[in-house]
């Protein structure tokens, strides 16, 4: 349990660096993009924490959760990833939907 906090901090710093350097969310104009990326990352890591705290063994390798728990985990993570791209995103007042789609298209054509 004492390793959860340092590992969480590593994910936090990695997310900061990814959003700042890779996605260019480093100005007020890109504040919504940063917040959305932070939301998705936080949702995924917190969802995976359920698997870490449920056993003393190494999750997914030494101990596997039941099928319903794995299905719920996958569903929550899938909804969290889909939400910024969905039509519901505009109703939630996130102005990121179009920016993410454009950013994805720009990154895909760059390679």
Order of alpha helices (4+ residues) and beta strands (2+ residues): alpha-alpha-alpha-alpha-alpha
